[in-house]
Amino acid sequence: MPKCRICGRKAVVYLRHSRLWLCSEHFNEFIENRVMRTIKRYNLIRKGDRVLLGLSGGKDSVVLAHILSKLRESIGFKLYLAHINLGIGEYSEKNAEVAKKISEKTNAPLIILDLRKILGVGIPELALKTRRPPCSVCGVVKRYLLNALAVELKANSIATGHNLDDMATFILKEFLVQNLEQIPKLAPRIEGVKDYLVAKIKPLYETYEEDIKKYAELNNILYVEEKCPLADETTLTWHLKKHLRDLEYRFPGLTIGFIRRLVKNIEKYPKPGDTIRRCSICGMPSSGKICSFCKITEKALGKPMGPHAREYIKEIVDKSIID
Amino acid sequence: MPKCRICGRKAVVYLRHSRLWLCSEHFNEFIENRVMRTIKRYNLIRKGDRVLLGLSGGKDSVVLAHILSKLRESIGFKLYLAHINLGIGEYSEKNAEVAKKISEKTNAPLIILDLRKILGVGIPELALKTRRPPCSVCGVVKRYLLNALAVELKANSIATGHNLDDMATFILKEFLVQNLEQIPKLAPRIEGVKDYLVAKIKPLYETYEEDIKKYAELNNILYVEEKCPLADETTLTWHLKKHLRDLEYRFPGLTIGFIRRLVKNIEKYPKPGDTIRRCSICGMPSSGKICSFCKITEKALGKPMGPHAREYIKEIVDKSIID
């Protein structure tokens, strides 16, 4: 029976990437330390920060909520949770339920933005009416609403649950299509612009997806296991992730080694050429004259809904008793 | 029964990457045109050039010998074949036999360099005595001897049979280990330095390995199918190639698209920092004071054998009746 490398008690987890058997207590310590080190190494959260975490209800953001709530005291920051109800039927309802429970468990205030209340429609209708892939529309909507909310909350950063496997896959994909300029945008921290674009941080940048799953299991953390019914499992990204997992299995530590070297090299990649402008309709960040959110909503609903969404979010923040 | 897209006759080959059924004649034309376009696009061979092809006896270099011998007239260059007998038992003997036959078939003069005649030992002994992986020692030896021979022959370039899958795999591997400076060295043409370093060209840079196999089959081209008995099939490179093949199957054209975009981007990668010096013992190219060939032979045999190898090659070239 394998024993914990730290304390010698019965081990319950084997971390292949680190060739390490650990008991449940020291596994938790290992993962929490890793997230802490990621935060320190890349300067993700500073003392006194207001951090808004995008909480989908899936394992990554839920585990991140738990870990950040634990680290809150020692670093000294405020944690807020944001859940966007995307209006994807029962799937979205389940996620919203989980989000509420996580907020109670972690004792972090939760703001729910309900897409159907803001726009009258959910992601399925937006995708159908704009004839765009649901994942692409969903990405635009989530980025927009999270940023708008973070601006109103005067948050210092938006944290997301992207894990090591996600990031390595995205980077490989950009390399395969040779969008080198996109690679620096996949760093653990992306700076914002005062007043309208909040910095993005990824505290699980160096944590394996498998470890996140184990952490949730071992700590009986509730999350939505179900995949989004609109997700497309035929994409290059999806297949790349599978292949990367197989390579990692044969060459343990490959993924973390890759990502750490990549971050060290990040200055060697060509800088993104697109300057960040402000949408002429809603004032939010945009690469062109009009932001994607205003474009998509105009196409789907006949009217760009950026200003309305911002107004809606302002009211919610005003009404809530968040300090 | 599928028909040839060009002539309507019975097709014998399906090119998945181009969604194309072809008859044997038009398949040959397709492949030869592709190699011709690669040569033109990257300026690999110019009129009047003397091209030395490294002929191992495997499918890639053998097929390249056939195609280059066909293109010889229209471009107007001279083709020489070089085979290095690496002293790996029966495997090497088989390869040497094939090389001789290919030389007859293609009507291109062949020079055989026999490692056991030059050094008294083959790759297995060199690897054992230096405690280096055989593939690494073999790479050093082949590069050294081919370049030394090309210098004596006053060749304009050394052609090798590296195919599209090889190159894409090597590049992916350098990306995963983040040796970005190595990526420009994997371009279709690497310039030489007058008098001691001959340019390297890869005319099969845009040709899929599978197509090369089919070309050999359809044209009854003899080659050694056996893998080198010293080859290591547990390396990252070996696994990456398998994964890339699987991705290509799902996303036909992925590999060629990747490699073409990469070559277009090549200026965006950091330049290799190492300057090419000359070995203080033999005068051949080296990144340090002493070249790898002199180092390896000194370690294995007690004496750096660069000068002797060069002398040996000079004599062979003087004795041969190559113009």
Interface residues (C-beta under 8 A of the other chain):
Chain A: L172 F175 L176 V177 Q178 L180 L236 H239 L240 H243 D246 L247 R250 F251 L254 G257 F258 R261 L262 K264 N265 K268 P270
Chain B: L172 F175 L176 V177 Q178 L180 L236 H239 L240 H243 D246 L247 R250 F251 L254 G257 F258 R261 L262 K264 N265 K268 P270
